[in-house]
Amino acid sequence: MDPDVDLHVPAQRTELHLPFVALVSVGGGLGGVARYGLSLLVPGTLGLFVINVLGSFLIGVLMGLVPRPLVRAFFGVGLMGGFTTFSSYAVGGTVFLWLTPVFAVLAAFLGLRVTR
């Protein structure tokens, strides 16, 4: 799969403008709200683990289904970026520190395979 934007191509660098930033921002806000809601249902370290693995699976599904760069930016970077909590998963201890990345990568791969 090719990247959405190749920053080595000058014409593609100019495409990163207000619509892209706006979509990522709105998606990130909605993803954060969704993360908070799920953390109320599954609190604590287990909740962080579930959120990260589910988010990674959904990233795989979305990247397999959504061909348009701006839509991928909204869902993949924005919504799922705001939903997953990789910046805070380390608080769960050593076991989750190792399990989260492994299961997240496997879930993203599975999500992509399911959509193809």
Legacy VTK file of the C-alpha trace (Angstrom):
# vtk DataFile Version 3.0
C-alpha trace
ASCII
DATASET POLYDATA
POINTS 116 float
0.000 0.000 0.000
1.405 3.390 -0.985
1.434 6.254 1.525
-1.284 8.875 1.159
1.233 11.697 0.820
4.855 11.516 -0.275
6.551 14.510 1.334
9.453 14.129 -1.078
7.159 15.317 -3.908
6.826 19.136 -3.647
3.341 19.193 -5.183
2.033 16.826 -2.525
3.470 18.900 0.321
1.229 21.801 -0.674
-1.833 19.568 -0.300
-1.411 19.551 3.495
-3.580 22.566 4.159
-6.580 23.679 6.142
-9.044 20.913 5.143
-6.554 18.244 6.187
-5.795 19.899 9.529
-9.480 20.564 10.187
-10.482 16.959 9.484
-7.728 15.559 11.698
-8.682 17.986 14.478
-12.390 17.145 14.402
-11.658 13.427 14.151
-9.217 13.616 17.065
-11.811 15.332 19.234
-14.466 12.735 18.428
-11.982 9.905 18.984
-11.083 11.311 22.404
-14.755 11.429 23.386
-15.210 7.830 22.209
-12.133 6.758 24.207
-13.505 8.411 27.331
-16.874 6.713 26.882
-15.319 3.286 26.466
-13.038 3.873 29.450
-16.166 4.349 31.571
-17.419 0.934 30.456
-14.060 -0.821 30.857
-12.034 1.133 33.441
-8.401 0.824 34.416
-5.511 -0.883 32.714
-7.721 -3.443 30.999
-9.707 -0.576 29.466
-6.536 0.981 28.027
-5.580 -2.376 26.556
-9.037 -2.913 25.009
-9.084 0.615 23.575
-5.650 0.258 21.970
-6.292 -3.166 20.463
-9.777 -2.229 19.239
-8.462 1.051 17.840
-5.659 -0.733 16.020
-8.117 -3.215 14.530
-10.322 -0.359 13.342
-7.297 1.432 11.841
-6.575 -1.705 9.825
-10.200 -1.951 8.685
-10.386 1.729 7.752
-7.112 1.714 5.846
-8.355 -1.283 3.889
-11.723 0.277 3.048
-11.089 3.993 2.639
-9.116 5.014 -0.466
-9.380 8.818 -0.249
-6.554 10.642 1.584
-8.738 13.250 3.333
-11.216 10.638 4.545
-8.327 8.459 5.732
-6.905 11.469 7.554
-10.212 12.029 9.357
-10.742 8.412 10.364
-7.214 7.020 10.632
-5.148 9.909 11.952
-7.898 11.930 13.621
-10.601 9.623 14.961
-8.454 6.564 15.668
-5.498 8.709 16.768
-7.743 10.374 19.332
-9.312 7.055 20.295
-6.160 5.058 20.970
-4.087 5.834 24.030
-0.561 4.825 23.157
0.721 7.886 24.942
-0.630 6.555 28.236
-0.563 2.763 27.979
2.709 2.519 29.883
0.946 3.366 33.143
-0.526 -0.127 33.130
2.690 -1.866 34.069
5.230 -4.035 32.374
2.872 -6.741 31.105
0.668 -4.260 29.260
3.754 -2.366 28.110
4.743 -5.444 26.110
1.321 -6.858 25.267
-0.279 -3.688 23.938
2.049 -3.098 20.968
2.057 -6.784 20.035
-1.733 -7.149 20.125
-2.248 -3.727 18.512
-0.087 -4.635 15.506
-1.803 -8.018 15.219
-5.220 -6.349 15.436
-4.341 -3.780 12.751
-3.085 -6.586 10.496
-6.262 -8.582 11.133
-8.450 -5.556 10.408
-6.674 -4.955 7.122
-6.906 -8.646 6.157
-10.628 -8.740 6.950
-11.295 -5.869 4.559
-9.252 -7.343 1.715
LINES 1 117
116 0 1 2 3 4 5 6 7 8 9 10 11 12 13 14 15 16 17 18 19 20 21 22 23 24 25 26 27 28 29 30 31 32 33 34 35 36 37 38 39 40 41 42 43 44 45 46 47 48 49 50 51 52 53 54 55 56 57 58 59 60 61 62 63 64 65 66 67 68 69 70 71 72 73 74 75 76 77 78 79 80 81 82 83 84 85 86 87 88 89 90 91 92 93 94 95 96 97 98 99 100 101 102 103 104 105 106 107 108 109 110 111 112 113 114 115
